[in-house]
Amino acid sequence: MDLTGENQAGARPANGDYESLRLLDVDQLCELIRTKKSWIYDAVEAGKIPAIRLGKQIRFREADLVAYLSGAATASPAARERA
């Protein structure tokens, strides 16, 4: 697919395919999850958060972040007591 949104056959992808193209930068991610840039850079370096490198810049797919945050969520104390 090229940057115009067309694949090599000339057809446009389905609407759902554009969702995977939405990228956040480090500042946007900091604001979204309310954390420091240094934590994000450390997490990317450790391989905890999936990232896309574009030259010296780092970008994040929204779907990857949702999956990461879902896996990082912990059970509430009440749920742990029941287990």
N, C-alpha and C positions, 0 to 999 in steps of 0.2 A: 504494500500500500504506500502511496506517496503522500506528501503533506497536504494535498488537496482533498484527501478523503476517499480517493478512488483507488481500487486495487488494480493489478496489472490488466485484468480483463475489462476494465473501464466501469465496472458496476460499483455503486456505492454500498458500503457495508450497512447492515441493519442497524437501527437506532441503538440497540444494546451494545454494539461494538464500539461506539464512540465513548461510552462510559469508561471503558478500559484505557482510553487515551487521556483522560483527565489526570493531570499531575499536580502535585503540591510541591512547593519549595520548602526549604528548611524554616524560613520565617513563618510561612502559613501553617506548617505542622506545629511549630512552637505555640502559636496562638491557639490552634485547635485543641491540643492536649495540655496546654498550659505547663510547659516545661522549658528548661533552658536548652539553648543550642548545644552546649557542651554535652548534655545527656544524649541528645539525638546523635551527634557525631560519634560518641562512644558506642551507642547501641548499633549504629551502622557498621562501625569498624569491627565490632564483636560478632556481627552477622545476626543480631537479634531482630532488627527491622530490615525488611527487604527494601532495597533502594536501587535507583537507576542512575548511573553516572553519565552525564553529558559533558564531556571534557572535565573541567574542574568543578562543575556544578553537580548537585545531588537533587534528584527528584523522587517523589513517592507516589505510587498508584493508590488511589482511594481504596480500592478493593483489597489491596495487600495490607493496608493499615487496619481496615475493619477486621480482617482475619487475624492479624497480630494482636489487636486489642481484645478480641473475643477469646483468644487463647491465653492472654495475660490476665484476664479477669479472674478474680478469686471468689470463692464461695463466701457468702455471708457467715458470720459466727453461728447463727441459728441453723443454717444448712449443715455446717460442719458438725454441730452437736448431734443432729439427726443421723448422720452417716455412721 
